[in-house]
Amino acid sequence: ALETLSTADLDIEVTQYLSVTAGLINQDQYAIVLDGVKSAGTVSAYVTEILYWNQDTHKLEAPFYDPNTGTANYMRRYTSVVSRDINGDKLLEIPIVTALPGYTSPAPDETCYLTNWYRYQNGDDTLERVMSTVINSRENYWFMIPDMWRDKVTVKTDFEARSMTFYEWIPAEDNGQEGAVGAALLKLQVFTVEEWNTGTDREAFTELQRKDNLVYAASIPQPDHVLSLLIQDIENSFELSAVQE
């Protein structure tokens, strides 16, 4: 006969799961990671939950579940990015998403958000940040944000021009949530191979990668700015990806 050894509650507001992945969440713990969608009117929210077997207590654990609300709202976000091994270390990282300076949630699109990737340590119930990215899944790439840019840059995206530009963010003195856009620091743009070979607009750009008929390139508008990056750092931070909506 089947015997129930343990149970664990999950977010009661989740209507479907976009992704269910099993694997290591840290060096010592296997788990199931579930990315679910919660519909609220015209705006959909997303949450991540973890299920793992606690070898010490011999119980099934769901650490992000809040019994007071019946939800996992700590992991709530407005982009549909799902948990994955983002950095190739064979461990599953969990996305926690915050709006970039100058935007409030829900923002116009995913490029307006900073996606922070965390590793869950079940031993002391903590989250360890692994890296931070801005994702452009429409163009199928992400860019790793250096620590010196955190809270100091924002983004504007031109989908018609297939470009994404990072700007310095100058916060208002009396309100950290408000401020102004400053100097352009980095422009990422996608060209077709034909545009790249024949166009004059690409003269200020450096090729980063190619895939199929596309060239992914970067331009540094103000290389002498204190927040500007070297082209080598940009190349190391840029990654074509399979991040899905």
matplotlib code that plots the C-alpha trace (Angstrom):
import matplotlib.pyplot as plt

x = [0.0, 1.1, 2.0, 2.2, 5.5, 5.2, 3.3, 4.1, 1.8, 2.3, 1.1, -2.7, -2.9, -0.8, -3.0, -0.3, 3.4, 5.5, 8.5, 9.2, 12.9, 14.7, 18.4, 20.9, 20.1, 23.4, 26.3, 24.5, 20.8, 18.6, 15.2, 12.3, 12.0, 8.6, 8.0, 4.3, 2.0, -0.6, -3.3, -4.6, -6.8, -4.9, -1.5, 0.2, 2.6, 5.0, 6.6, 9.2, 8.8, 11.2, 10.3, 13.0, 13.3, 14.9, 17.2, 17.4, 13.7, 12.5, 10.0, 9.1, 10.0, 8.7, 10.8, 9.3, 5.7, 4.1, 1.4, -0.1, -1.0, -1.0, 1.4, 5.0, 4.8, 8.4, 9.3, 6.6, 7.7, 6.2, 8.5, 8.2, 11.9, 12.2, 14.8, 17.8, 21.5, 22.3, 26.1, 27.0, 27.9, 25.5, 23.3, 19.8, 19.6, 16.4, 15.4, 14.4, 13.4, 13.3, 12.5, 15.5, 15.8, 13.1, 10.6, 7.9, 6.3, 4.6, 7.1, 6.6, 8.8, 11.4, 14.3, 13.2, 14.0, 17.1, 17.0, 19.1, 20.0, 20.2, 21.3, 19.2, 21.2, 18.8, 21.3, 20.8, 17.7, 19.5, 19.7, 23.2, 23.3, 25.3, 24.9, 22.6, 21.4, 19.2, 17.4, 16.2, 14.4, 13.0, 16.5, 17.6, 20.4, 21.3, 23.9, 25.5, 25.4, 28.8, 28.6, 29.7, 26.6, 24.1, 21.6, 23.6, 22.3, 19.0, 17.9, 16.0, 15.0, 14.2, 12.6, 12.3, 16.0, 16.7, 18.8, 19.1, 21.0, 22.3, 22.4, 23.8, 21.1, 21.3, 19.1, 17.3, 18.8, 15.6, 14.1, 16.1, 13.2, 13.3, 16.0, 17.1, 18.8, 22.4, 25.1, 24.8, 27.2, 26.6, 24.5, 23.8, 22.3, 21.3, 22.1, 21.4, 24.6, 23.7, 23.2, 26.5, 28.4, 26.9, 25.6, 27.5, 25.6, 27.7, 31.1, 30.9, 30.1, 32.2, 31.0, 30.3, 28.8, 27.1, 24.2, 22.4, 22.0, 22.4, 25.3, 25.2, 27.3, 28.2, 29.0, 30.6, 29.3, 31.5, 34.5, 36.0, 33.0, 33.7, 31.0, 32.0, 33.2, 36.1, 35.1, 36.7, 34.4, 31.4, 32.3, 32.6, 29.3, 27.2, 25.6, 23.2, 20.7, 17.7, 15.8, 12.1, 9.1]
y = [0.0, 3.6, 5.5, 9.3, 10.3, 14.0, 16.8, 20.5, 23.3, 25.3, 28.7, 28.5, 31.3, 29.5, 28.5, 26.7, 25.9, 27.1, 25.1, 22.2, 21.3, 18.8, 19.1, 20.4, 23.8, 23.9, 21.5, 19.3, 19.4, 18.0, 19.7, 20.3, 23.9, 25.1, 28.3, 29.2, 31.8, 33.7, 35.7, 38.8, 40.7, 41.8, 41.4, 38.0, 37.5, 34.7, 32.9, 30.3, 27.6, 24.8, 21.4, 19.3, 16.4, 17.4, 14.6, 15.8, 16.2, 13.6, 16.0, 17.6, 21.3, 24.2, 27.1, 30.0, 29.2, 31.6, 29.9, 33.2, 34.2, 30.8, 32.2, 32.4, 36.2, 36.8, 35.4, 37.4, 39.0, 40.4, 38.7, 35.1, 34.2, 30.8, 29.1, 27.6, 27.0, 30.5, 30.4, 26.8, 25.6, 22.6, 24.2, 25.7, 29.4, 31.2, 34.6, 37.5, 40.5, 44.2, 47.2, 49.2, 52.8, 55.0, 52.2, 50.8, 47.3, 46.3, 47.9, 48.0, 45.0, 42.6, 44.8, 47.3, 44.8, 43.7, 39.9, 38.7, 35.1, 33.4, 30.0, 28.7, 27.4, 25.1, 24.6, 28.1, 29.1, 31.9, 33.1, 33.8, 36.1, 34.6, 37.2, 39.9, 40.3, 42.4, 40.0, 40.7, 37.5, 39.1, 39.3, 36.1, 37.5, 38.7, 41.0, 40.5, 43.7, 44.5, 45.3, 48.9, 49.4, 48.2, 51.0, 53.3, 52.5, 52.1, 50.9, 52.2, 49.8, 50.6, 47.4, 48.9, 49.6, 46.4, 48.2, 48.4, 51.3, 51.5, 55.0, 56.4, 56.9, 60.1, 59.8, 62.8, 64.0, 63.9, 60.7, 57.6, 56.3, 59.3, 60.8, 61.5, 59.7, 60.7, 59.7, 56.8, 54.1, 51.1, 50.4, 46.8, 46.4, 43.5, 43.7, 41.4, 40.2, 42.3, 45.4, 44.8, 44.3, 47.3, 49.8, 52.9, 52.9, 50.0, 51.9, 52.8, 49.2, 46.2, 42.7, 40.5, 37.4, 36.0, 33.5, 32.5, 35.6, 38.1, 40.1, 41.2, 44.3, 46.9, 50.5, 52.6, 56.2, 57.7, 55.5, 58.0, 58.0, 56.7, 54.0, 52.9, 49.4, 48.0, 46.2, 43.0, 43.2, 43.7, 40.7, 38.6, 39.9, 39.3, 36.0, 34.5, 32.5, 30.3, 32.3, 31.9, 34.0]
z = [0.0, -0.6, 2.5, 2.8, 4.4, 4.2, 2.4, 1.6, 0.5, -2.6, -3.7, -3.9, -6.6, -9.2, -12.2, -14.2, -14.1, -17.0, -16.0, -13.6, -13.3, -11.1, -10.2, -7.7, -6.2, -4.3, -3.9, -1.3, -2.2, -5.0, -5.4, -7.8, -8.9, -10.1, -12.0, -11.9, -13.4, -11.4, -13.4, -11.8, -14.3, -17.4, -15.8, -15.1, -12.3, -11.8, -8.8, -8.2, -5.6, -4.4, -3.1, -1.5, 1.0, 4.3, 5.3, 8.9, 9.6, 7.1, 5.7, 2.4, 2.5, 0.4, 1.9, -0.2, 0.9, 3.3, 5.4, 6.5, 2.9, 1.2, -1.4, -2.4, -3.1, -2.0, -5.4, -7.3, -10.5, -13.8, -16.2, -17.3, -17.0, -15.4, -13.2, -14.9, -14.7, -15.9, -15.5, -16.4, -12.9, -13.0, -10.3, -10.7, -10.1, -9.2, -10.7, -8.4, -10.6, -9.7, -11.9, -13.0, -11.9, -13.5, -13.9, -11.6, -11.8, -14.0, -16.4, -20.2, -21.0, -19.5, -20.5, -17.9, -15.2, -13.5, -13.1, -10.1, -10.1, -6.7, -5.3, -2.4, 0.6, 2.5, 5.3, 6.7, 4.6, 2.7, -0.9, -2.4, -5.4, -8.3, -11.0, -12.3, -15.9, -18.2, -20.5, -24.0, -25.0, -28.1, -29.5, -27.6, -25.5, -22.0, -20.6, -17.2, -15.1, -13.4, -9.7, -10.3, -12.3, -9.7, -8.9, -11.2, -14.6, -16.4, -19.9, -22.9, -25.6, -29.3, -30.7, -34.1, -34.3, -32.5, -29.9, -26.1, -24.6, -21.0, -19.4, -16.3, -13.7, -11.6, -8.5, -7.1, -3.9, -1.9, -3.3, -4.2, -6.4, -8.7, -10.8, -14.4, -17.3, -17.7, -20.2, -22.6, -21.5, -23.9, -26.9, -27.9, -31.4, -33.7, -37.4, -40.3, -42.0, -45.0, -42.9, -41.1, -44.4, -46.3, -43.7, -42.5, -39.1, -37.9, -38.0, -34.3, -33.3, -32.4, -33.4, -30.3, -31.8, -34.8, -35.1, -38.2, -40.3, -37.4, -36.0, -32.4, -31.8, -29.2, -29.2, -26.3, -26.8, -24.1, -23.5, -21.0, -18.7, -15.2, -15.6, -19.2, -19.7, -21.8, -24.9, -23.4, -20.4, -22.7, -24.7, -21.5, -20.2, -23.4, -24.0, -26.5, -24.6, -24.8, -22.2, -23.1, -22.6]

ax = plt.figure().add_subplot(projection="3d")
ax.plot(x, y, z, "-o")
ax.set_aspect("equal")
plt.show()
